[in-house]
Amino acid sequence: MSRQPLRFELLPSYAAFIRAERLDDFTREQVRLSIELDVPLLKLFSHLSPDEMFNLSRKGQLEFLDHLAANQAAAFIETSMARWLSNQLPAIGKYDVTARDLTVVSHVRNKSLKHFVPEFTADEAVRWSLLAEIDDLLLAYTTASTDAYIALLKEKIEDESHFSAQIIATAPSITYVYDVPSGTVAYISAKVEEVLGYTPAEIRSLDNVVAALIHPDDIPVMQEELVKVMADDEGKTYYSDYRFRSRDGSLHWLRNYAVVYHRDQEGRPTQLLGSAYDVTQEKLTSLALQKRESQLLEAQAIGRTGSFEWDIINDHSESSPELRKIFETTHRQTLAQMMERVHPQDRDQLREAINESFRSGIYHAEFRYIGKDAMKVIESNGRVSYTEDGRPATLIGTIQDITERKRAEEILTQKSRDLEQSNAYLQEFAYVASHDLKEPLRKIGMFSNIILSTDWDHLTDKTKINFEKINDAARRMQQLIEGILSYSSLTSQISPERYPLQAALDEALSNLEFRIREAGATITGDPLPEADVVPFQMQQLFQNLLSNALKFARRDVPPVIRITHRYVNGLPGLTVLETAHTYLEISVADNGIGFNDPGGDKVFGLFKRMHDRSAYEGSGVGLAICRKIVENHGGTISASSILGEGSVFTFTLPA
């Protein structure tokens, strides 16, 4: 780094003299002058004691004098500068050295070196020559230091410039300089292309960036913020959100932070420095939350349900508008204020519900509330959160005005009681009426039979036919009455029990033994499992289905009846089955005459007949009874048939 050979004639011997005779004095002189002249670098060593400072300085002076004594001043300067530039100085960073340090340190070293010249020689000519060599040494040292300092300044400027450029390039925001008088952008970072699709050059070329890019509805917001920035004289940063139109036409919400960057001679702002962040997703989320909150409040109003958050410790609550509407208040209420309007008979119960929620964490209460015009019934539910030490802290919940629901429930309960009583009367009437009708029908049949048996020979043929019709009508009427009695008896509730269905089927087969043998019928099937049923009703169900199959057999074709079962999971479309998921399905299939009923439902109607009454006897009640029995057990029954080929009756029971 030296600009000359720096070969001296007197300095080597002078340096050797100081090193040998005055090293400590030379060191103390350096330290004294540095403190006296307040060298800035001394602050980096303020933590050292005077002795530590002296020893550190002595070591450095010894190295300096060694190089001078060996006439290697250039090497010393080069080594010192290299250490400085490579950041290897002890306790000193390369950017810690200031311009004042260079001049003051050079001055200290100059005075220290010249301080001992009179002791070294009395020859005036030698003194002047030695002083000149000292000046040449310090000139070379100062020149080298200045060159190194300038190189470090350039390096620092380049580093800071690169750092700033990297910050701008990697920042999530768009950095820009807005020129106020022209309404144009003087500078904008490349981030703008990523966010809005425009290159920096395209943005800078716009004559009026506000009119070109900002949504018209947001321009007043931007202008209002601009007025605040222009009026600022404290260097504050201002921000606001508005929408920018991107190249593809979509809108982006940008949050703009701006501060005065340049002012003119009168102090008026001429340029603003700003950063713009894309907050589109945040805005959309915020708008969605606002919409959701609005919908929630609307839903609360529709459902007459309010929400609250009660700070239990401070007895402070926040409530929704609907809650305040229900409680008929415009302000927050404390627990005591709310309790004043709770019906006196319900206050203890409500307090107990609150205390219980503190213990369990679950809050539920129903109480009467005294409104301005009428009594209300309130239902409230919530959950309690606790502090770290287990104290109840917050109760968050809902309240609902269930006054109308309570009235409806009371009306429904009363109607249910009325219906139960009406059904009981109807059942009693049906039983009594049917029972009382059987006696005159029995007498009609008995007396008509007496006439036919005793006076047969005295009757005309027409009278005989009429008496037979009377007997037939009485018999059919008897069957109808018995069917009505059977059907009405099914309305009473009897608890089911675990019972083998095979036993119910066997009982039905036993009752129909004569008819089965007379028809030459074949009945086969799987052994049936157990189920929760009313035994005598199951026996009646099987007996009615088998009787139906025997009655509607094809002429000259022996009946074949097949009884099968299986388990099924759920029954799609049958919404009445609400209490079970797995069902026992039993089918009774025959090879009889069948019937024409596409839906398979009409056949189960009360008194419904699918065939001519003159050809097939019956009351039309049997299958209606079957459906009633199955529905009493929580199941369903259906029928499918092909006319002339047979029918299949299928019923299900919850397994």
PyMOL commands that set and color helices and strands:
alter all, ss='L'
color gray80, all
select helices_A, chain A and resi 11-21+23-36+40-45+50-69+73-85+99-115+117-120+124-170+191-196+200-204+209-213+216-231+280-303+321-326+335-339+344-360+403-454+456-458+461-489+501-511+513-519+535-551+602-604+622-632
alter helices_A, ss='H'
color red, helices_A
select strands_A, chain A and resi 174-179+184-188+238-245+251-263+269-278+305-311+316-319+362-370+375-386+392-401+497-500+522-525+530-533+560-569+582-590+637-642+646-654
alter strands_A, ss='S'
color yellow, strands_A
deselect
rebuild
show_as cartoon
